[in-house]
Amino acid sequence: MKRFKRHGHESQRDKHKQDLYQFNKTVEHGFPHQPSALGFSPSLELLAIGTRSGAIKLYGAPGVEFMGLHDENAAVTQVHFLPNQVELVTLLDDNSLHMWTLRAHTSMSELLEIGRFTLSGPPGAPPSVTRVTAVLAHSSGELLLLGTEGGHVFVVEVPGFRELEENNISVEDVQKRIPEDYVGRRNLECVETLHENPLNPRQVLIGYTRGLMVLWDLDRQRPIQHFLGTQVPYTCSVIASLINSVQFNSSLFLLFQPSKIDLFNPIQDYEMQEKCGSSVCCFRPWPINGGQNFAPDPPQRDLLLTGHEDGTVRFWDASGVCLYPMYKLSTAGAFLTDADPNDNMNQGSEGEWPPFRKVGCFDPYSDDPRLGIQKIHLCKYSGYLTVAGTAGQILVLELNDEAAEQTVEATVVDLLQGQEGFRWKGQARLDVREEPVLFPPGFQPFALVQCQPPAVVTAIALHSEWKMVAFGTSHGFGLYDYHQRNKILVKCTLNPSDQMALEGPLSRVKSIKKSLRQSFRRIRRSRVSMRKHHTNNLQEINNRLVAEALQEMELAPVQRKIEARSSDDSFTGLVRTLYFADTFVSDSSHSTPSLWAGTNGGAVFAHVLRVPSLERRAEDPVVAHAAKEIQLMHRAPVVGLVVLDGKGAPLPEPLEVAHDLARSPEMHGSHHLLVVSEEQLKLFTLPKVSSKSKLKLTAVDGSRVRRVGVAWFGSRTDEQLESSLVVLTNQGELHVISLPSIKMMVHYPCIRREDVSGIASCVFTKYGQGFYLMSPSEFERFSLSTRWVVEPRCLVEAPLQMRPKNPSSPIHRDQPDGVPTEHRCVCSNSSESIIPFLLLRIDKSVFILMFVCFLFF
């Protein structure tokens, strides 16, 4: 029987989706990964950075940012702005040139590629003839001079990329006009650098690898003067690198220093900027002021927390386009490590000039890998923070305005509960400092939970109202009362056959053989099973295959049958998620605090908590006992747990209702538990835990759920908010699912399926935004909401000064784009032909002094 769509209802539903959901990749935070080229425009006051992945990024005043990506998978080797224009040219390592422009549209600029070009040499010419090694954007804005590996200089008209063959400078033309003895004893080789005479734009200085410099007249097509290598202290290749290094350091000293980031956690509407005022870092103002920022003031203040390998947690103001560092927290002070942060930093050798002073050290192997931060949970209302690390350590910290000297009380929790036959083969735990430690103002640790075995912490949850923290590893989970500083609950989830969970991250190589053996054993078991059920009756086999095909056809086109997983798979006891909820667990008339835990083997454990009243909280202990246990039939890992109240809305965060930022949960209707596994979403009624509905998310290509979060969406015009579930799969696709009906609303492609680290690091905010690591030093920020969007809105206009009307006439003009103003040389009594020579003749000691001035002034 055919089903007819109700077009009116469908159109209204589609309009509702368009009002709530819209996917945009908004901004990229951080330092460009693997930078390979740098350009600067003094007229536009814009900095351009090209990367090895083919990305080009422009930075102006705070909030003025542009991103572009070449279609070719090639590194950007050079970036050059066209003087006094909004165009720039990039050179890739595949020898292709690309023209970009900042085109204004509706009072906003966008970076667009408008042309590409590759030099083509004469038939039969070697590739070195057209291999570009140096680029000069002429001050007229109409010409590009391209120096090549073969020593030729090609002149190209822009923006059309038309080669002006009559103006090309061949290496033969240059060799005819220099002394024969110089030509006879060495070749010119490639063009290393091209510079325009700042007093006469029709004269160009060409520097070759062998040390020859030629001042070439573009109008008369002949050299005016040449300088041999014996007349200058260094070869041209060294001189070019000196100029570029000074320009690079003077432009980027202030910039964000990249470091590998392991975890980050977004917190919105943060309330700790005033409390952390004494600890906020002081930075010099950003020196680049190009463009105009038209982005509106952010409607809320967002805080981003990042955990790093060296045990630090960094706080960033993520309210707008720019990511501002606010505060750096180090957890290494609570432990005894091999790295000593109190090394003498003022040592220096006497007699050195300039007098260098040691201001820091970098050793990639000095940090203890056990300090690495894995999980972060911050309560923005109470100022409590929990930080979990690689060696099974969970620190509980409290915000304090003043410095304090205190010891960190440690509690060891044995997650194996004394089971025999298990031997930990991994890393040892960190040693806690027994003596008091002086902690600076900010977040200060006062309690430590040490898991035994010291495996990586895989899940944590903080409930600041009940003053408890839950934690989980590959061996089990526990509950700690940081108010009374004692453990409440310990549950071992380790499967006796799961030996890999006892080997630790440092013994993973030893587990490869065991994993292969387990795989071959499963294959042999499947073959034996097939032989047992083998039959010679061909008709029976065909009937079975037809029945299976019909069963598959009954499923929806985008779904596949969920296969049950073996219970002896590795890491089935690993705890993937922890969740606190005040809901109906024992009966339907009285709600009670509870803790829920989901494992890698598809198991869900629920424990009822008896929390004393506020008056007796310091004396009476918290009591926990097991209440429910759910085992999913397909045994897929549980990646998320959510309890919905009587109106189908997720329960509010701790202390959120007390601060009038959320309504009280509906306790009169029936509550539901939503279990999100890698394969599907399943809704259970509480307290009976009976299945109500489910949604299969797995597609034909085998996608699995990797990340899940609850978000609130609203239109731009309506103040009403709707709760939805945001899901990211291993294919990099985002799905928005309605609550409590658990129906698919929209889905968008977000991350490349090959980007495993990006998918693993993705997190969601409460209002439909998300972050993920697009490189070790960059965040990609995206939005699924039409109401909350943080993106650059800026305008870059061409300078007011116009192009010279007669570019062929020698005119005096300011320094051309691409040449640092610090190298400007003014000699009114000197001839024009000597100016470029004085520009490049830099004594070594003078250069070092200039470089030190850039760094310290």
C-alpha positions in Angstrom: 0.0 0.0 0.0 1.5 3.4 -1.0 1.8 6.1 1.5 1.1 9.6 0.4 3.0 12.5 1.8 1.3 15.5 3.3 3.0 18.2 1.5 1.8 21.0 3.8 3.0 19.2 6.9 6.4 18.3 5.2 7.0 21.9 4.1 6.2 23.3 7.5 8.6 20.7 9.1 11.3 21.6 6.6 10.9 25.3 7.4 11.1 24.5 11.1 14.4 22.7 10.4 15.8 25.7 8.4 14.9 28.0 11.3 16.8 25.9 13.9 19.7 24.2 12.1 22.4 25.4 9.8 25.9 24.0 9.5 28.9 26.3 9.0 32.6 25.9 9.6 33.1 29.3 11.1 36.7 30.0 12.2 40.0 28.3 12.7 41.7 29.1 16.0 45.4 28.6 16.7 48.7 28.8 14.9 48.9 27.5 11.3 50.3 24.0 11.2 53.6 23.5 9.4 53.9 27.0 8.1 56.0 27.2 4.9 55.7 30.7 3.6 55.2 34.2 5.0 54.1 37.5 3.4 53.3 40.9 4.7 51.6 44.0 3.1 52.6 47.3 4.7 49.9 49.1 2.7 47.1 46.7 3.8 48.7 45.8 7.1 47.9 42.2 6.6 50.0 39.1 7.4 49.8 36.0 5.2 50.9 32.6 6.2 51.0 29.6 3.8 51.3 26.0 5.0 52.5 22.7 3.6 49.0 21.5 3.3 48.2 24.2 0.7 46.3 26.5 3.1 46.7 30.3 3.0 45.6 32.4 6.0 45.5 36.2 6.3 45.6 38.1 9.6 44.9 41.7 10.2 43.5 43.5 13.3 42.0 41.3 16.0 38.9 39.7 14.4 40.1 40.2 10.8 40.9 36.8 9.5 40.6 35.0 6.1 41.2 31.4 5.2 41.7 29.8 1.7 42.8 26.4 0.5 44.4 25.5 -2.8 42.8 22.7 -4.8 46.3 21.2 -5.4 47.7 19.1 -2.6 51.0 21.0 -2.6 52.9 23.2 -0.1 52.9 27.0 -0.3 56.5 28.1 -0.8 56.1 31.9 -1.3 53.4 34.5 -0.7 53.6 38.0 -2.2 51.1 40.9 -2.0 50.6 43.2 -5.0 51.5 46.7 -3.7 48.6 48.9 -2.8 46.1 46.4 -3.9 43.9 43.7 -2.3 45.4 40.9 -4.4 48.2 38.5 -3.5 50.1 35.7 -5.4 51.1 32.3 -4.0 53.7 30.0 -5.3 53.3 26.2 -4.7 56.0 23.6 -4.7 54.4 22.1 -7.9 55.6 25.3 -9.6 52.1 26.7 -10.0 51.2 30.4 -9.3 47.8 31.4 -7.9 46.2 34.8 -7.7 43.9 35.6 -4.8 41.8 38.7 -4.1 39.8 40.0 -1.1 36.5 40.7 -2.9 33.9 42.8 -1.0 30.4 41.5 -0.9 27.6 43.1 1.1 30.2 45.2 2.9 32.2 42.1 3.8 35.4 40.8 2.2 36.0 37.2 1.3 39.2 35.5 0.1 38.8 34.1 -3.4 41.1 32.5 -5.9 40.8 34.2 -9.3 43.5 32.7 -11.4 46.3 30.2 -11.7 49.3 30.0 -14.0 52.3 27.7 -14.7 55.4 28.8 -16.7 55.8 26.9 -20.0 59.3 26.8 -21.5 60.4 26.2 -25.1 60.0 22.6 -26.4 62.7 20.4 -25.2 63.9 22.7 -22.5 64.9 21.2 -19.1 62.5 21.7 -16.1 65.0 24.0 -14.5 64.4 26.7 -17.1 60.8 27.3 -15.7 61.3 26.2 -12.1 60.4 29.4 -10.2 62.7 30.2 -7.3 62.1 33.9 -6.7 59.1 36.2 -7.2 58.9 40.0 -7.2 55.5 41.8 -7.2 56.3 45.0 -9.0 55.2 48.3 -7.4 53.1 49.1 -10.5 50.8 46.3 -9.5 50.8 45.1 -13.1 53.8 42.9 -13.3 55.3 39.8 -11.7 59.0 39.0 -12.2 59.7 35.3 -11.8 63.3 34.2 -11.3 63.9 30.5 -12.1 66.3 27.7 -11.3 68.0 28.0 -14.7 68.9 31.7 -14.1 66.1 33.2 -16.3 63.8 36.0 -15.2 60.3 35.9 -16.8 58.0 38.9 -16.8 54.3 38.2 -16.4 51.4 40.6 -16.6 48.8 40.4 -13.8 46.0 39.7 -13.1 45.6 37.9 -16.4 48.9 36.0 -16.1 50.0 36.9 -19.6 53.7 36.3 -20.3 55.5 39.3 -21.8 58.2 37.5 -23.8 59.8 40.6 -25.1 60.6 41.7 -21.6 62.0 38.4 -20.3 65.6 38.5 -19.0 67.5 35.4 -20.2 70.6 34.2 -18.6 72.4 34.6 -21.9 71.5 38.3 -22.0 73.1 38.7 -18.6 76.2 36.7 -19.4 76.9 38.9 -22.5 77.2 42.0 -20.3 79.5 40.8 -17.5 83.3 40.1 -17.6 84.2 37.0 -19.6 86.6 35.8 -16.9 83.7 35.7 -14.4 81.5 33.8 -16.9 84.2 31.4 -17.7 85.0 30.2 -14.2 81.5 29.7 -12.8 77.9 29.5 -13.8 75.3 31.9 -12.6 72.9 29.1 -11.5 69.5 29.9 -10.1 68.0 33.3 -9.3 67.9 33.5 -5.5 66.3 37.0 -5.0 64.7 39.8 -6.8 64.4 43.4 -5.4 63.1 46.6 -6.8 65.1 49.8 -6.5 63.1 51.9 -3.9 64.0 55.1 -5.8 63.4 53.8 -9.3 60.8 51.1 -9.8 62.1 50.4 -13.3 65.4 49.0 -12.0 65.5 45.5 -10.5 68.3 43.9 -8.6 68.8 40.2 -9.5 70.8 38.0 -7.2 72.3 34.7 -8.3 73.4 31.7 -6.3 77.1 32.2 -7.3 77.3 35.6 -5.7 76.6 37.8 -8.8 74.2 40.7 -8.5 73.0 42.5 -11.5 71.1 45.8 -11.5 68.8 45.5 -14.6 66.9 48.3 -16.4 63.5 47.1 -17.4 63.0 49.9 -20.0 66.3 49.7 -21.8 66.6 45.9 -21.4 70.2 46.0 -20.2 72.2 45.9 -17.0 73.3 49.2 -15.4 75.8 47.7 -12.9 76.9 44.4 -11.6 78.5 43.3 -8.3 80.7 40.2 -8.0 80.8 37.9 -5.1 84.2 39.4 -3.9 82.5 42.7 -3.3 79.9 41.5 -0.8 80.5 39.6 2.4 78.0 36.8 1.7 76.4 35.0 -1.2 72.9 36.1 -2.3 71.3 33.0 -0.9 72.5 33.9 2.6 71.5 37.5 2.2 68.0 36.5 1.2 67.7 34.2 4.3 68.8 37.0 6.6 66.2 39.4 5.3 63.4 36.8 5.5 64.4 35.7 9.0 64.3 39.2 10.4 61.0 39.9 8.8 59.5 36.6 10.1 60.6 37.2 13.7 59.6 40.8 13.8 56.2 40.0 12.5 55.4 36.8 14.5 57.1 37.5 17.9 53.8 37.8 20.0 52.1 35.1 18.2 50.6 32.0 19.7 53.2 29.3 20.4 51.9 25.9 19.3 52.0 22.8 21.5 50.4 19.5 21.1 46.9 19.4 22.6 45.4 16.3 23.9 42.0 17.4 25.1 39.9 20.5 25.2 36.6 21.2 26.8 34.3 24.2 26.0 32.4 26.0 28.8 29.9 28.7 27.9 28.8 31.7 30.0 31.9 31.4 32.2 31.9 33.4 35.5 35.5 33.2 36.5 37.2 36.0 34.7 36.9 38.3 37.7 38.1 35.6 40.1 41.1 34.8 37.9 42.0 38.5 37.5 45.2 38.3 39.4 46.4 35.3 37.3 45.5 36.5 33.8 48.5 36.6 31.6 49.7 40.0 30.3 50.6 40.2 26.6 51.8 42.9 24.3 49.1 44.3 21.9 48.8 42.7 18.5 51.0 44.8 16.1 49.0 44.2 12.9 46.0 46.5 12.3 44.8 45.8 8.8 41.1 45.7 7.9 37.9 46.5 9.9 36.2 44.1 12.2 32.4 44.4 11.9 31.5 41.3 14.0 28.9 42.1 16.7 29.7 41.7 20.3 29.3 38.1 21.4 26.0 37.4 23.2 27.8 35.3 25.8 31.3 34.6 27.1 32.8 31.3 26.1 35.6 29.6 27.9 37.8 26.9 26.2 39.9 24.6 28.3 42.8 22.6 26.7 44.8 19.8 28.3 48.4 19.2 27.3 51.0 16.5 27.4 53.1 18.4 30.0 50.3 18.3 32.6 49.1 21.9 32.0 45.5 23.1 31.5 45.1 26.3 29.6 42.1 28.6 29.7 41.2 30.6 26.6 38.6 33.2 26.0 36.7 31.8 23.0 33.8 34.4 23.0 34.8 35.7 19.6 36.9 35.1 16.5 40.1 35.6 18.4 41.2 33.0 20.9 42.7 34.9 23.9 44.9 33.2 26.5 43.7 33.8 30.0 45.3 31.5 32.4 47.7 28.5 32.5 47.4 25.8 35.2 50.2 23.3 35.8 49.5 20.1 37.6 53.2 19.0 37.8 53.8 20.8 41.0 51.8 18.2 42.9 54.0 15.3 41.8 57.7 14.4 41.9 58.9 14.3 38.3 62.3 14.1 36.6 61.9 17.6 35.1 62.9 20.4 37.5 61.2 23.7 36.6 63.5 25.6 39.0 66.6 25.4 36.8 68.8 28.5 36.9 67.5 30.6 34.0 70.0 33.4 34.4 73.2 31.6 33.5 75.3 33.2 30.8 78.9 33.2 29.7 81.0 36.2 30.5 82.4 38.2 27.7 79.6 37.4 25.2 78.3 40.2 23.0 75.5 40.9 22.7 74.9 39.8 26.3 72.5 36.9 25.8 70.4 35.8 28.8 68.7 32.4 29.0 64.9 33.0 29.2 63.6 29.5 28.7 64.4 25.9 27.6 62.8 23.4 25.3 63.4 19.7 25.5 60.8 17.4 23.8 61.8 14.5 26.2 61.9 16.4 29.5 58.2 16.2 30.3 57.0 13.1 32.0 54.5 11.4 29.7 52.4 10.3 32.7 51.5 14.0 33.3 49.5 14.1 30.1 45.9 15.5 30.6 43.2 13.2 29.3 39.9 14.4 30.8 38.7 17.8 32.2 35.4 18.7 33.9 34.8 22.2 35.2 31.8 23.5 37.2 31.5 27.2 36.2 29.1 27.9 39.1 31.1 26.6 42.0 34.7 27.0 40.8 35.6 23.3 41.2 37.7 21.6 38.6 38.7 18.0 38.1 41.6 17.0 35.9 42.5 13.4 35.0 45.8 12.2 33.6 47.5 9.4 31.8 48.8 7.5 34.9 45.4 7.1 36.6 45.5 10.4 38.6 42.4 12.5 39.2 43.1 15.9 40.8 40.3 18.0 42.4 41.0 21.7 42.4 39.3 24.8 43.8 39.5 28.4 42.6 41.3 30.7 45.1 42.2 34.3 44.7 45.3 34.1 46.9 48.4 31.9 46.9 48.3 29.0 49.3 50.8 26.5 50.7 49.2 23.2 51.2 49.6 19.4 50.8 47.6 17.4 48.4 45.8 14.5 50.2 46.0 11.3 48.1 43.5 8.4 48.1 44.5 5.2 46.4 41.6 3.3 44.8 42.2 -0.4 43.8 39.9 -1.0 40.9 40.9 -4.7 40.7 39.6 -5.1 44.2 42.3 -7.7 45.1 41.5 -10.1 42.3 44.2 -12.7 41.9 46.0 -13.6 38.7 46.2 -10.1 37.3 49.5 -8.4 37.0 49.9 -4.8 35.7 52.5 -4.5 33.0 52.2 -0.8 32.3 53.6 2.4 33.7 54.1 3.1 37.4 52.0 5.8 39.1 53.3 9.3 39.8 54.7 10.0 43.2 52.9 12.7 45.2 54.9 15.4 47.0 54.5 14.8 50.7 55.8 18.3 51.7 53.6 21.4 51.4 53.6 23.0 48.0 53.1 26.7 47.3 50.4 27.1 44.7 49.9 30.4 43.0 46.5 32.2 42.8 44.0 30.4 40.6 43.0 26.7 40.7 44.7 24.9 43.5 44.6 21.1 44.0 43.5 19.9 47.4 42.6 16.2 46.8 44.0 13.4 44.6 42.5 10.1 43.6 45.1 7.6 42.4 43.7 4.6 40.5 45.4 1.3 40.8 46.5 0.0 38.3 47.6 3.4 37.1 45.9 3.1 33.7 44.6 6.0 31.6 41.5 7.7 32.9 38.8 7.2 30.2 35.8 9.0 31.8 35.1 11.5 34.6 32.0 13.3 35.9 31.8 16.0 38.5 28.7 16.9 40.6 29.6 20.1 42.5 26.2 20.2 44.4 26.7 16.7 45.8 30.5 17.3 46.0 31.4 14.1 44.3 33.5 13.0 41.4 33.2 9.8 39.4 36.1 8.3 37.4 36.6 5.3 35.2 39.5 3.4 33.5 39.8 0.2 31.5 39.4 -1.8 34.8 36.4 -0.2 36.4 34.9 2.9 37.9 34.7 4.6 41.3 33.1 7.4 43.2 34.9 9.8 45.5 33.6 12.3 48.0 35.9 15.3 47.9 34.0 17.0 50.7 34.8 14.3 53.3 37.8 13.1 51.1 37.0 9.4 51.1 36.0 6.8 48.5 32.4 5.8 48.3 32.2 3.2 45.5 34.6 0.9 43.6 33.3 -1.3 40.8 35.5 -3.7 38.8 34.3 -4.1 35.2 37.4 -6.1 33.9 36.6 -9.2 31.9 38.8 -12.2 33.1 39.7 -12.8 29.4 40.7 -9.3 28.8 44.5 -9.4 29.3 45.2 -6.4 27.0 43.6 -4.1 29.6 46.4 -5.0 32.0 49.3 -4.3 29.7 49.0 -0.5 29.6 49.7 2.0 26.9 53.5 1.4 27.0 53.0 -2.4 26.3 50.8 -2.0 23.3 53.4 -3.4 21.0 53.5 -6.7 22.9 49.7 -7.0 22.4 49.8 -7.0 18.6 50.8 -10.7 18.5 48.0 -11.5 21.0 45.5 -9.6 19.0 46.5 -11.4 15.8 46.1 -14.8 17.6 42.6 -13.8 18.8 41.6 -12.8 15.3 42.8 -16.1 13.8 41.0 -18.0 16.5 37.7 -16.3 15.7 38.2 -17.1 12.0 38.8 -20.8 12.8 35.8 -20.9 15.1 33.6 -19.4 12.3 34.9 -21.9 9.8 34.2 -24.8 12.1 30.7 -23.5 12.7 30.2 -23.3 9.0 31.4 -26.9 8.4 29.0 -28.2 11.1 26.0 -26.6 9.4 27.1 -27.4 5.9 24.6 -29.2 3.8 24.5 -30.6 0.3 21.0 -29.5 -0.3 21.5 -26.6 -2.7 17.8 -25.6 -2.5 18.0 -25.2 1.2 21.0 -22.9 1.0 19.2 -20.8 -1.6 16.1 -20.5 0.5 18.2 -19.4 3.4 20.0 -16.8 1.4 16.7 -15.5 0.0 15.2 -15.2 3.5 18.3 -13.3 4.7 18.0 -10.9 1.7 14.4 -10.3 2.3 15.1 -9.6 6.0 17.7 -7.0 5.0 15.3 -5.4 2.5 12.8 -4.9 5.3 15.3 -2.6 7.0 15.4 1.1 6.0 17.6 1.9 3.1 20.2 3.8 5.2 20.3 1.2 8.0 22.0 -2.2 8.3 21.4 -5.1 10.6 23.3 -4.8 13.8 25.7 -7.7 14.4 26.2 -8.9 18.0 29.8 -8.6 19.2 31.7 -11.3 21.0 32.0 -10.9 24.8 35.6 -11.9 24.7 36.6 -8.8 22.6 39.4 -6.7 24.2 38.7 -3.8 26.5 35.0 -4.8 27.1 35.3 -3.5 30.7 36.6 -0.1 29.7 34.4 2.7 31.1 33.3 5.1 28.3 30.9 7.4 30.0 29.7 8.4 33.5 26.6 10.3 34.4 24.9 11.8 37.5 21.2 12.0 37.7 18.4 12.7 40.2 15.7 10.4 38.9 13.5 7.4 39.6 15.6 4.3 40.0 14.1 2.2 42.7 10.4 3.2 42.4 8.2 5.7 40.5 7.2 7.8 43.5 10.5 8.9 45.0 13.5 10.2 43.0 17.0 9.7 44.3 20.5 10.7 43.3 22.2 8.1 41.2 25.3 7.3 39.2 25.3 5.7 35.8 28.2 4.1 34.0 28.5 2.7 30.4 31.2 0.3 29.3 32.9 -0.7 26.1 31.1 -4.0 26.2 27.6 -2.6 26.1 26.9 -2.7 29.8 25.2 0.0 31.8 25.5 0.0 35.6 23.3 2.2 37.9 24.0 2.9 41.6 21.7 4.6 44.0 23.3 7.3 46.2 22.1 8.4 49.6 23.4 11.9 50.0 23.0 13.5 53.5 21.2 16.7 54.0 23.1 20.0 53.8 23.2 20.2 57.6 24.6 16.7 58.0 26.8 16.6 54.9 30.1 17.0 56.8 29.3 14.2 59.3 27.2 11.6 57.7 28.8 9.5 55.0 27.5 9.1 51.4 26.2 5.6 50.8 26.0 3.9 47.4 24.5 0.5 46.4 23.9 -1.2 43.1 20.4 -0.8 41.7 20.2 -1.6 38.0 22.2 -3.3 35.3 21.5 -3.3 31.5 23.3 -5.4 29.0 22.8 -4.4 25.3 22.2 -7.4 23.1 24.6 -6.3 20.4 27.3 -5.4 23.1 28.3 -2.2 21.3 30.2 0.4 23.4 28.1 2.8 25.3 29.2 6.3 24.4 26.5 8.4 26.1 23.8 8.4 28.8 21.1 11.0 29.2 18.0 11.1 31.5 15.0 12.9 30.2 12.5 14.4 32.7 8.7 14.2 32.6 8.5 16.7 29.7 11.2 14.9 27.7 13.9 17.5 28.4 17.4 16.6 29.6 18.1 17.1 33.3 19.8 20.4 34.0 23.5 20.6 35.1 24.3 20.8 38.8 23.6 24.2 40.3 22.2 25.5 37.1 18.7 25.8 38.5 20.0 27.4 41.7 21.5 30.2 39.5 18.2 30.7 37.6 19.8 29.6 34.3 17.5 26.6 33.8 14.0 25.5 34.9 13.5 22.8 37.4 13.1 19.3 35.9 9.6 17.9 35.6 9.4 15.2 38.3 5.7 14.3 38.0 5.8 12.6 34.6 7.7 9.4 33.7 11.4 9.7 33.3 13.4 8.0 30.5 16.9 6.8 30.1 18.5 7.4 26.7 21.4 5.0 26.0 23.6 5.9 23.1 25.8 3.2 21.8 28.1 3.0 18.8 25.3 1.3 16.8 22.0 2.8 17.9 20.0 5.0 20.3 17.7 3.3 22.7 15.1 4.8 25.0 14.2 3.0 28.3 11.4 3.9 30.7 12.3 4.4 34.4 12.3 2.8 36.9 11.3 -0.4 35.1 14.0 0.0 32.5 11.8 -1.4 29.7 12.6 -0.6 26.1 10.3 2.1 24.6 11.9 3.1 21.2 15.1 3.0 19.3 16.9 4.6 16.3 19.6 2.7 14.3 22.3 5.1 13.1 24.6 2.6 11.4 24.7 3.0 7.7 25.6 0.6 4.9 29.2 1.9 4.9 29.6 0.8 8.6 29.5 4.2 10.4 29.7 4.2 14.2 28.9 6.8 16.8 32.0 8.5 18.2 30.9 11.6 20.0 27.5 12.6 21.5 26.2 15.7 23.3 23.0 17.5 24.3 22.5 21.0 22.7 19.7 23.6 22.7 18.6 25.2 19.5 16.4 28.2 18.7 15.5 30.4 15.8 16.6 34.0 15.4 13.2 35.3 16.0 11.7 33.0 18.7 13.1 32.9 22.2 11.8 29.3 22.7 14.6 26.7 22.8 14.4 23.0 21.9 16.7 20.3 23.1 18.4 17.9 20.6 21.1 15.3 20.5 24.2 16.0 18.4 26.0 12.9 17.2 29.3 12.6 15.3 30.2 9.3 13.5 33.4 7.8 12.5 32.7 8.9 9.0 32.9 12.5 10.1 29.2 13.1 9.7 27.1 15.2 12.1 23.5 14.1 13.0 21.0 16.2 14.9 18.3 14.0 16.6 15.2 15.4 18.2 14.3 14.7 21.9 12.4 12.8 23.2 11.1 11.4 19.9 14.7 10.4 18.9 14.0 11.1 15.2 16.6 12.2 12.7 16.3 15.9 11.9 19.3 16.9 9.8 22.8 15.5 9.0 25.9 17.2 7.6 29.4 16.2 6.5 31.9 17.8 8.8 35.3 16.0 9.2 37.1 13.8 6.7 36.8 10.2 7.6 40.5 9.8 7.3 41.1 12.4 10.1 41.0 10.1 13.0 42.5 12.5 15.5 40.0 15.2 14.5 37.0 12.9 15.0 38.4 11.6 18.3 39.0 15.2 19.7 35.6 16.7 18.7 33.5 18.2 21.5 30.1 20.0 21.5 28.9 23.1 23.3 25.6 23.5 25.0 24.3 25.8 22.2 25.1 23.9 19.0 28.7 24.8 18.4 31.7 22.4 18.3 35.5 22.2 18.2 37.9 19.7 16.9 41.6 19.5 16.3 42.4 20.1 12.6 46.1 19.9 13.4 48.2 19.6 16.5 48.1 23.4 16.9 44.7 24.4 15.3 41.1 24.2 16.2 38.3 24.1 13.6 35.2 25.7 15.0 31.8 24.9 13.6 28.1 25.7 14.3 24.9 23.8 13.8 22.7 26.6 15.1 21.2 29.5 13.2 21.1 31.6 16.4 24.6 31.2 17.8 27.3 31.7 15.1 30.8 33.0 15.8 32.6 33.9 12.5 34.8 36.6 11.1 32.9 39.6 9.6 35.4 42.0 8.3 36.3 44.3 5.4 39.6 45.1 3.8 39.7 48.0 1.3 42.4 49.0 -1.1 44.7 51.8 0.1 43.7 55.4 -0.8 46.9 56.0 -2.7 46.5 55.2 -6.4 48.8 53.4 -8.8 51.5 55.6 -10.5 50.1 56.9 -13.8 53.4 56.5 -15.6 55.1 53.5 -14.1 58.0 53.7 -16.6 59.3 57.0 -15.1 61.6 56.8 -12.1 59.7 58.1 -9.2 60.4 58.3 -5.5 57.9 56.1 -3.5 57.6 54.4 -0.2 59.1 51.0 0.4 57.3 48.3 -1.7 55.3 45.6 -0.1 57.3 42.5 0.8 60.5 44.4 1.9 60.8 45.1 5.7 60.7 48.8 6.5 63.5 48.3 9.0 65.9 47.7 6.0 65.0 51.1 4.4 68.2 53.0 3.4 68.1 56.7 2.7 71.2 58.3 1.1 70.3 61.5 -0.6 73.8 62.2 -1.9 74.3 58.7 -3.4 73.5 57.6 -7.0 70.5 55.3 -7.7 72.8 52.5 -8.7 74.5 52.3 -5.3 71.3 52.2 -3.3 70.5 48.5 -3.8 74.1 47.6 -2.9 73.9 49.5 0.3 70.6 47.9 1.0 72.1 44.4 1.0 75.5 45.1 2.4 74.8 44.2 6.0 77.6 43.6 8.4 77.2 40.5 10.5 77.5 42.2 13.8 75.0 44.9 12.8 72.6 42.2 11.7 72.8 40.5 15.1 72.2 43.8 16.9 69.2 44.4 14.7 67.8 40.9 15.4 68.2 41.4 19.2 66.5 44.8 19.0 63.5 43.1 17.3 63.3 40.5 20.1 63.6 42.7 23.1 62.1 46.0 22.0 
